[in-house]
Amino acid sequence: MRGKSLYFVFILIAYTVGIWTFSLIPKILMTVGLTGLALMVSFSLIIGAMVTVEVNGIMKKAYRVHEFMTKIGRTPTVSLVLLAFLFIVTSVISHYTGVALEKILGLTIPGVGILVILLGLILLIMAKSKSLDLIVVFSILLVILTIFAAAFLGSKVDNVVTKEASYQYISTTLTKLHTFTGEVPISIVVETFLASLLTFGLGVGFYYVIGSSLATVNLDIKKILVIVILLQIFLSFLAALIVTYSIGISHQAYWSAFEKGQAAEAMEVYNRYFRPLWKEYTSPERIEVKPLVETIFGIPEILKKLKIEGWFSFTLALMLSIFLAGFTTILVLLESGAQLAMDVFQISRKDSLVFAGIISAILAGIGYFEPLRAVLVATIVTMIPIYSLVELLPLMKVEEYRGKAIILMVVLIALWVPLIIAALREGKDTTILGIIVGGMLLIPLAFNKILTRSPRG
């Protein structure tokens, strides 16, 4: 059973280590160090309890996902809500995964997120019944590459970073990564909660899907989750190192260009790429997810435009890590979406994969336009606690788990309230639209009674 446990550990790692691991989590660890790690572990334990309840709930009933929602949970519309949210999450992650691919290739590809989804779709269709094996392979590659990227960039720092200010930044940040911070801004607490939810990907039904798979092998989800959380912490630290080294090398590139008489080029790059990057990753009070994710893609532009020696290898180490992290998550999301669609619409796996891929690709195409992407990101960020709550609703009908589900729902609401208040105070149009879109996706829940009514009733 050890081999089987490890197999499912890597499936979960493919799902939990993604775009957010290389953007949100490094920011937390780089600004508040081990205090941020303690917060992340605390939230992960709460989320781990949710995951355990969901997985065990469906494992013991041995139903498929929608069958469980309908026959046990009496909430068939939850499947539709989770499926809709899954499409939005897939589209956003595919866009940023595609941007990483653009940076590697040095090309601008219109609607690049669509290309990434099509690639994932083709691989999953070709894999047929071996799709989980495919995901495990990519997950293992991700772990190996992340370790290699951190080691490679770390080995180059002493040779490349010669400016005192640049080296001091790296040194100070590395010290923070290994120390506790006394005062932690409330924004970091909120951001850590968000990052934890986003990395575990609650609200898209994945844990019911994985629970159905685990039911056939009878594994202990608690043991699997402990290993996943430990491995996730390890990879999060590596991601923080990768981002730290990359920012330090970028800082050195700016100073080197300036000292070589390329003042105009250096200032242009500084104002366009480096200053926003520096602002996002060194300001604990800022919790804007979209700029935080997007500024990291300015690093390859800094290195390339200022022609620092070895710029492509540094770009490859950073962007290939982000690409693979995003792509493994997309594979899992497409497979999960297909499993849900198969149950809801009673179609074949191939047709359900195509359906999930097409809808996600359409949204990814919409997300290529910055204002619309901002709305999709806002929908995810502001509403993910509510979709996590919705994911727990079917368990309210299972007496064994009802009490636990209620407690977890109360925790989610308590943590969501300050998040939504902060979002509304900002008053951004895209944030408000994101909340509205997220609210509209919940409308099917109002029709549960109609869909569960018997033909005679």
Secondary structure as UniProt FT lines:
FT   HELIX           2..16
FT   HELIX           19..22
FT   HELIX           24..61
FT   HELIX           65..67
FT   HELIX           68..72
FT   HELIX           77..105
FT   TURN            110..111
FT   HELIX           112..127
FT   HELIX           128..130
FT   HELIX           131..160
FT   HELIX           164..177
FT   HELIX           186..200
FT   TURN            201..203
FT   HELIX           206..214
FT   TURN            215..218
FT   HELIX           221..259
FT   TURN            260..261
FT   HELIX           263..269
FT   HELIX           270..274
FT   HELIX           275..282
FT   TURN            284..285
FT   HELIX           289..295
FT   HELIX           296..298
FT   HELIX           299..305
FT   TURN            306..307
FT   TURN            309..310
FT   HELIX           311..345
FT   HELIX           349..367
FT   HELIX           370..392
FT   HELIX           393..397
FT   HELIX           399..426
FT   HELIX           429..440
FT   TURN            441..442
FT   HELIX           443..447
FT   HELIX           448..452
FT   TURN            455..456
//
